[in-house]
Amino acid sequence: MSRVANAPPVGTVSHILARWSEETPAAHALLSTDRAPMSFADLDKHRARVARALADRGLSRHHRLATVLPDGPEAATAFLAMASCATVAPLNPAYRAADFEFYLADLRATALIVPEGGAPEARAVALARSLPLLELRPDPRRSGAFDLLGPGAAPPCAPETPGPDDIALLLHTSGTTSRPKIVPLTQRNLSASARHIAATLALSPNDRCLCVMPLFHIHGLIGALLASLSAGASVIAAPGFRRDEFFGWIDRLAPNWYSAVPTMHQAILGAAGEHADIIRRRPLRLIRSSSAALPPQVMAELESVFSAPVIESYGMTEAAHQMASNPLPPRPRKPGSVGTAAGPEIAILDNAGAPLPAGATGEIAIRGPNVTPGYENNDAANAGAFTRGWFRTGDQGYLDEDGYLFITGRLKELINRGGEKIAPREIDEALLAHPGVRQAVAFPVPHPSLGEDVAAAVVAKDDAQLNEASLREFAFGRLPPFKVPTRIIIVDDIPKGPTGKIQRIGLAKKLDAALAQFFEPPSGATEALVASTFADVLHLERVGRNENFFFLGGDSLRATQVTSRLGARLGLDVQVIAVFHHPTPASLAPELDRLCGAVDIADLAAELEKLPPEERDRILDELSRESP
């Protein structure tokens, strides 16, 4: 064994690269879709060459280098090289100028690295801030090789090798509910997490990963790239996720596993039928899923299509990615679970921070060598996140008797419907059980009396014909009435964040146009009667035939008022559950017709409509005098 191979297991990024450069120098480390591979020896030499180029420009160990690079091999080698000699902060190339203004200032970046001639908005912001700008010029012959162009930021200095406790990577939290927080991750954090993932997946030099995750995100950087390299395995740095090219890459480059978020897996399944021959010819050893909950139905379909085990893991930026993972066969994988602790310790805490027993639901907490030492310059966030050495993830869940972790929801994403806490994942899974549903995401919408109500967006499978009424009826067979979405909208695509992950918070605003209703007057006497009753109870001027009682401000109390008034007016025993099942005049009217005979109700409603308004109101008042 070499001197580097005998280094402490928790080391630095440079230790990982140097080890395999010594042990398997000619083995492929990095591949791309269009150039010759880079070996481990060449990768380590490239790391040293970049460190020298940066030092010549006065940039070394304690400097912060922001990068704005498209996905692909140069993004991979830039991260590896710069994390080995300085602190790197990869930024999403899709950001706009205002985003770059915020992130570059918040990070206190020392320099910005962009592609030669590219990233115009980031470039303009850097120039306006007098931030040193370096351009990356790729080598057209070899995957990941590049030169750095541009002036120095300071007088030349000697390259320095960071230690295990130096900061290697800076990332921001998503900031969906508050100002994004800076997450500093040390060399020790990164190498520990990479080692944990490699052990979980039993990675070896015989493995090859297809990296389709963005290389500004912890999942791609650590879950695919660094984890593979830490085991001496190779990585294909794809130019992002492209469904139409995915199977071509599988066929040409022969990876034996890939890691992705659930929305990517669902897109891959949507195209798999056209590529059955490639799936047979290029079998995968495993498929990994992380960064969002994988619906059990999707897991089962992936395993059926690819004949490979699907390993769902649980990760987050503050843990340098992986916290828990389902194990490889023959150990059991439990659908709906993210597996057992896979690196850090895991506990379930109550509100006071005390550990809870198996089966009890509380906040998921972790501690271990891969966990960030704390948010940067944010004492308030650290005080709320760290309790007695445990990092509180903000996720809710429980551990079963076997130590498998089940996540019941993100605490911030729980829908508070009139005091009832609803975990949207349960609704997702109920809708995904429908044979025509490809994707389903439940999310909160504002409600005037309940605070929040439940809505869902659904993407249909290719040939499926779906409608809202049938989907709600399907959900009623699997969920308590108060959890059934008040609105289910069918869309071609569900808006996603930059990593392909769906963000429930803010989804209602993104889907506002689809949720909006155009007024359509009631059709027929029974619908008119239901609509006028909805309007009376809700104190509205009018209600259209397709407008949802609960979206208009209704709740269970007002639903009782509706059924009582309709029952008194029509001589029916109308159960309140009918309004939950049929919340629009167009859907409730046929149910009333069915209960008492369409002719009788229609005749009564028609006769009432013929009366002068004052007389009609007097009769209706008398009929409903004792109703709530």
Buried (B, 14 or more C-beta within 10 A) or exposed (E): EEEBEEBEEBBBBBBBBBBBBBBBBEBBBBBBBEBEBBBBBBBBBBBBBBBEBBBBBBBBBEBBBBBBBBBBBBBBBBBBBBBBBBBBBBBBBEBEEEBBBBBBEBBEBBBBBBBBEBBEBBBEBBEEBEBBBBBBBBBEEBBBBBEBEBEBBEEEBEBBBBEBEBBBBBBBBBEBEEEBBBBBBBBBBBBBBBBBBBBBBEBEBEBBBBBBBBBBBBBBBBBBBBBBBBBBBBBBBBBBBEEEBBBEBBBEBBBBBBBBBBBBBBBBBBEBEEBEEBBEEBEBBBBBBBBBBBBBBBBEBBBEBBEBBBBBBBBBBBBBBBBBBBBBEEEEBBBBBBBBBBBBEBBBBEEEBEEBEEEEBBBBBBBBBBBBBBBBEBEEBBEEBBBEEBBBBBBBBBBEEEEBBBBBBBBEBBBBBBEBEBBBBBBBBBBBBBEBBBBBBBBBBEBEEBEBBBBBBBBBBEEBEBEBBEBBBBBBEBBEEBBBBBBBBBBEEBBBBBBBBBBBBEBBEBBEEEBEEEEEEBEBBBBBBBBBBBBBBBEEEEBBBBBBBBBBBBBBEBBBBBBBBBBBBBEBEBEBEBBBBBBBBBBBBBBBBEBBEBEEBBEBBBEBEEEEEEEBEEEBEEBBEEBE
